[in-house]
Amino acid sequence: MISPELYLEGISYAEQNFLDDEANHLRVDKDLLREMFNLDGKKILDFGCGMGGMSLWYASQWNCTVHGFDIDRHHIHIAKDLQKKHKVDNVKFEVRNILTDPVEDKYDFIVLNDVAEHIQYPILEEIFCSLRNVLAEGGRIFISYPPWQSPYASHVTHILGLPWCQFLPQGLLLKWIERNNRTIVGEEESDLVQAYNGLNRLTHKRLMQTIRKSGLVPVFRKSHSFLNNFKPLEKVNLRFFPFSYLITKEFLVLKAPENAGR
Ligand SMILES: C[S@@+](CC[C@H](N)C(=O)[O-])C[C@H]1O[C@@H](n2cnc3c(N)ncnc32)[C@H](O)[C@@H]1O
């Protein structure tokens, strides 16, 4: 059961992700997606859709169909209610673990917005293999995540007020999170301590190692940094030390290997 307060918090968070194009952590995702892709007529899988804000955004931006899958029943409950509230009919939300309950459909576009950093490696590896199998010919997988060196990668910076706090001694940091602990929407991870402990410390190198087994091929990478907010540096990818610590989000696009399906 979700408490009424958390339910309202979840609805309001997901609604902001859906409707507010300036919503901080998704602004760059949305700009990049609009700039790079025309998803009209496409079948989209929003893998790890959470409370569905982005699924509804895809569905309203393009004339497409969207399936939102997540393993968390509380998240999907909120996603379905938000869908009803806004009367969006080209989205279907499902509680689903694709590893134990595989899908038959094929998708032109599969997105993982802020999902990959929450899944432990052996499982993440299996998930990429499964996603490869449901990628339609010519399809693409779009991944966005804050890399571990990002100032916000701990997912608790907004509570503790300290960027890069993931690099503090872990005992100290965990005590600090415990002191400020609070419940969050989620059946799987229902407070900040669980959310922090669930992170896999994802970096680009680690992600590439994880993807390798699936055979998926990277075709695009963008490292969005604070420095991109300055007009002359808008398009640059500054990935070397110490600038790598200013990267707030990594974006990666994958395609199936050339001989897939032959
Ligand atoms: C930080 S949330 C991101 C939600 C959403 N993509 C967004 O951008 O708002 C990460 C989500 O991944 C989901 N997740 C974690 N492991 C998963 C798995 N094995 N299969 C499907 N979803 C998963 C979590 O339940 C959670 O809803």
Ligand as a Chemical Component Dictionary entry (heavy atoms), coordinates in Angstrom:
data_LIG
# 
_chem_comp.id                   LIG 
_chem_comp.type                 NON-POLYMER 
_chem_comp.pdbx_formal_charge   0 
_chem_comp.three_letter_code    LIG 
# 
loop_
_chem_comp_atom.comp_id 
_chem_comp_atom.atom_id 
_chem_comp_atom.alt_atom_id 
_chem_comp_atom.type_symbol 
_chem_comp_atom.charge 
_chem_comp_atom.model_Cartn_x 
_chem_comp_atom.model_Cartn_y 
_chem_comp_atom.model_Cartn_z 
_chem_comp_atom.pdbx_ordinal 
LIG C1  C1  C 0  15.053 6.094  -11.249 1  
LIG S1  S1  S 1  13.716 5.164  -11.836 2  
LIG C2  C2  C 0  13.512 5.839  -13.456 3  
LIG C3  C3  C 0  12.091 5.802  -13.900 4  
LIG C4  C4  C 0  11.766 6.396  -15.257 5  
LIG N1  N1  N 0  12.493 5.766  -16.327 6  
LIG C5  C5  C 0  11.984 7.892  -15.281 7  
LIG O1  O1  O 0  12.784 8.376  -16.077 8  
LIG O2  O2  O -1 11.306 8.605  -14.523 9  
LIG C6  C6  C 0  14.403 3.525  -12.166 10 
LIG C7  C7  C 0  13.307 2.510  -12.430 11 
LIG O3  O3  O 0  13.891 1.288  -12.902 12 
LIG C8  C8  C 0  13.056 0.243  -12.428 13 
LIG N2  N2  N 0  13.740 -1.053 -12.506 14 
LIG C9  C9  C 0  14.793 -1.485 -11.777 15 
LIG N3  N3  N 0  15.111 -2.753 -12.130 16 
LIG C10 C10 C 0  14.255 -3.109 -13.107 17 
LIG C11 C11 C 0  14.069 -4.301 -13.889 18 
LIG N4  N4  N 0  14.852 -5.367 -13.721 19 
LIG N5  N5  N 0  13.081 -4.326 -14.794 20 
LIG C12 C12 C 0  12.278 -3.247 -14.970 21 
LIG N6  N6  N 0  12.391 -2.097 -14.273 22 
LIG C13 C13 C 0  13.368 -2.025 -13.358 23 
LIG C14 C14 C 0  12.754 0.683  -11.005 24 
LIG O4  O4  O 0  11.664 -0.029 -10.439 25 
LIG C15 C15 C 0  12.480 2.170  -11.194 26 
LIG O5  O5  O 0  11.133 2.435  -11.433 27 
# 
loop_
_chem_comp_bond.comp_id 
_chem_comp_bond.atom_id_1 
_chem_comp_bond.atom_id_2 
_chem_comp_bond.value_order 
_chem_comp_bond.pdbx_ordinal 
LIG C1  S1  SING 1  
LIG S1  C2  SING 2  
LIG S1  C6  SING 3  
LIG C2  C3  SING 4  
LIG C3  C4  SING 5  
LIG C4  N1  SING 6  
LIG C4  C5  SING 7  
LIG C5  O1  DOUB 8  
LIG C5  O2  SING 9  
LIG C6  C7  SING 10 
LIG C7  O3  SING 11 
LIG C7  C15 SING 12 
LIG O3  C8  SING 13 
LIG C8  N2  SING 14 
LIG C8  C14 SING 15 
LIG N2  C9  SING 16 
LIG N2  C13 SING 17 
LIG C9  N3  DOUB 18 
LIG N3  C10 SING 19 
LIG C10 C11 SING 20 
LIG C10 C13 DOUB 21 
LIG C11 N4  SING 22 
LIG C11 N5  DOUB 23 
LIG N5  C12 SING 24 
LIG C12 N6  DOUB 25 
LIG N6  C13 SING 26 
LIG C14 O4  SING 27 
LIG C14 C15 SING 28 
LIG C15 O5  SING 29 
# 
